[in-house]
Amino acid sequence: NLGHGLCKIFTFKKVNKSRLKLKIQWAMNDWMKKVRTPTRYRIGNNQVNLKINSKHVIMTLGISLIFLILYLLIFKQHPDTPTEYKYQQLNDFKNKFVYEIFDNGESKAYNSLYPLNPPVQKGNTKIFNLLAIADLDTSSKIEGKETKFVSFLLKGRLILNDDLRNAEIEFDHEPSELSTQYSYGDRGMELSELIVFNGKLYSCDDRTGIIYEIHADRNMAIPWVILVDGDGKNTSKGFKCEWMTVKNRKLFVGGLGKEWTTSKGVLVNHNPQWVKVVGHLGDVSHVDWVENYNKIRSEGGYSYPGYMVFESCAWSRNENKWYFLPRRASKESYDEKLDEQRATNLMISADENFEKISYKSIGTIVPIRGYSSFKFVPETNERLIIALKSEEDNGSTRTYVTLFDVSGLILIQDKLISDKLKYEGIEFV
């Protein structure tokens, strides 16, 4: 009857608006009255009234709709979506708002704090806290009652004028020790990068593939995630992680970026050209970056059998670009001995999809001294870069720090911070 009545109302071609409004209101009131009227059922000789609470009905429908939306967003992927992007959590990068869905229905938001401590304003300068972390290679193993593997943390400070044209960098003389008993092939704790992610400090061991959460105040390294080499499906070997950066609230972890070859440059596999994408709950996906690396190398004439070794990368949120400071490169085939003399002075930038790539030279080349880590200086609109350079020469190692802007202007030229240890990760804390 209600549907028939509504049809009558809307079949009038011309009708007084006030009368139409009254009739629609009457129809809606009549419908709500019918909904609230208990439904009568007869069981034997007894009559039963079934009363429906409209609020409960609406609430139930709303909850069901929410679960349906979550199911479609989380478990039903677009057919073109690659498997490496099928995360277990719901991400909304455009709105920069992320909720992680747990089994118990709770949620946890991403912590975007960076740096961990704000800079201290002193007159017309800002003082930023720095940490550098060491990769001792085979020297990380310490024999004793219980064999352990060690790394070192070195505290420092960047003192930057507000004009962004004058600066000083200071590091402590003595580092603090970190140790673990985790190893692979009797090697471990060869920490190659340092980064703040989700309000915590992390580093990655390029031998075991373990990402450690670093507690500098307690001199502790706590294992968090293990990264497997290559596509993560065909080997049990740990990923040789070399660089880490944060993009869209995900931790991107990369390797050398060149093909894995023999000591004479013969191709073995492409495992170092995969990238690991880690969520803040520890979920890991494996992404094939072979084409991306090859585009970068091709732009400068370093295609295989030439090569380029990447040990540092940073994503620029301001420019939506990838930045790389490759450690070594050659247009000739890889040679283990000659490689020590092939450092670069290059800064490379690429758009998000690696369609537009540019090269820039920073200062002059020191053949045995190459980039091992860099970060954009906070509160400079990503115009300034602080970088570490590692030097390896016939078994001896040294570490330098430099500061320059993205146009290539050098504010601090290679300053020695250690003539014994090789620091390969730097971060603002």
Rosetta blueprint (number, residue, H / E / L):
1 N L
2 L H
3 G H
4 H H
5 G H
6 L H
7 C H
8 K H
9 I H
10 F H
11 T L
12 F L
13 K L
14 K L
15 V L
16 N L
17 K H
18 S H
19 R H
20 L H
21 K H
22 L H
23 K H
24 I H
25 Q H
26 W H
27 A H
28 M H
29 N H
30 D H
31 W H
32 M H
33 K H
34 K H
35 V H
36 R H
37 T L
38 P L
39 T E
40 R E
41 Y E
42 R E
43 I E
44 G L
45 N L
46 N E
47 Q E
48 V E
49 N E
50 L E
51 K L
52 I L
53 N L
54 S H
55 K H
56 H H
57 V H
58 I H
59 M H
60 T H
61 L H
62 G H
63 I H
64 S H
65 L H
66 I H
67 F H
68 L H
69 I H
70 L H
71 Y H
72 L H
73 L H
74 I H
75 F L
76 K L
77 Q L
78 H L
79 P L
80 D L
81 T L
82 P L
83 T H
84 E H
85 Y H
86 K L
87 Y L
88 Q L
89 Q L
90 L E
91 N E
92 D E
93 F L
94 K L
95 N L
96 K L
97 F E
98 V E
99 Y E
100 E E
101 I E
102 F L
103 D L
104 N L
105 G L
106 E L
107 S E
108 K E
109 A E
110 Y L
111 N L
112 S L
113 L L
114 Y L
115 P L
116 L L
117 N L
118 P L
119 P L
120 V E
121 Q E
122 K E
123 G L
124 N L
125 T E
126 K E
127 I E
128 F E
129 N E
130 L E
131 L E
132 A E
133 I E
134 A E
135 D L
136 L L
137 D H
138 T H
139 S H
140 S H
141 K E
142 I E
143 E L
144 G L
145 K L
146 E L
147 T L
148 K E
149 F E
150 V E
151 S E
152 F E
153 L E
154 L E
155 K E
156 G E
157 R E
158 L E
159 I E
160 L E
161 N E
162 D L
163 D L
164 L L
165 R L
166 N L
167 A E
168 E E
169 I E
170 E E
171 F E
172 D L
173 H L
174 E L
175 P L
176 S E
177 E E
178 L E
179 S E
180 T E
181 Q L
182 Y L
183 S L
184 Y E
185 G L
186 D L
187 R E
188 G L
189 M L
190 E L
191 L E
192 S E
193 E E
194 L E
195 I E
196 V E
197 F E
198 N L
199 G L
200 K E
201 L E
202 Y E
203 S E
204 C E
205 D E
206 D L
207 R L
208 T L
209 G L
210 I E
211 I E
212 Y E
213 E E
214 I E
215 H E
216 A L
217 D L
218 R L
219 N L
220 M E
221 A E
222 I E
223 P E
224 W E
225 V E
226 I E
227 L L
228 V E
229 D L
230 G L
231 D L
232 G L
233 K L
234 N L
235 T L
236 S L
237 K L
238 G E
239 F L
240 K L
241 C L
242 E L
243 W E
244 M E
245 T E
246 V E
247 K E
248 N L
249 R L
250 K E
251 L E
252 F E
253 V E
254 G E
255 G L
256 L L
257 G L
258 K L
259 E L
260 W E
261 T E
262 T L
263 S L
264 K L
265 G L
266 V L
267 L E
268 V E
269 N E
270 H L
271 N H
272 P H
273 Q H
274 W E
275 V E
276 K E
277 V E
278 V E
279 G L
280 H L
281 L L
282 G L
283 D L
284 V E
285 S E
286 H E
287 V E
288 D E
289 W L
290 V H
291 E H
292 N H
293 Y H
294 N H
295 K H
296 I H
297 R H
298 S H
299 E H
300 G H
301 G L
302 Y L
303 S L
304 Y L
305 P L
306 G L
307 Y E
308 M E
309 V E
310 F L
311 E L
312 S L
313 C E
314 A E
315 W E
316 S E
317 R L
318 N L
319 E L
320 N L
321 K E
322 W E
323 Y E
324 F E
325 L L
326 P L
327 R L
328 R E
329 A E
330 S E
331 K L
332 E L
333 S L
334 Y L
335 D L
336 E L
337 K L
338 L H
339 D H
340 E H
341 Q H
342 R L
343 A E
344 T L
345 N L
346 L E
347 M E
348 I E
349 S E
350 A E
351 D E
352 E L
353 N L
354 F L
355 E L
356 K L
357 I E
358 S E
359 Y E
360 K E
361 S E
362 I L
363 G L
364 T L
365 I L
366 V L
367 P L
368 I L
369 R E
370 G E
371 Y E
372 S E
373 S E
374 F E
375 K E
376 F E
377 V L
378 P L
379 E L
380 T L
381 N L
382 E L
383 R L
384 L E
385 I E
386 I E
387 A E
388 L E
389 K E
390 S E
391 E E
392 E E
393 D E
394 N L
395 G L
396 S E
397 T E
398 R E
399 T E
400 Y E
401 V E
402 T E
403 L E
404 F E
405 D E
406 V L
407 S L
408 G L
409 L L
410 I E
411 L E
412 I E
413 Q E
414 D E
415 K E
416 L E
417 I E
418 S E
419 D L
420 K L
421 L L
422 K L
423 Y E
424 E E
425 G E
426 I E
427 E E
428 F E
429 V L
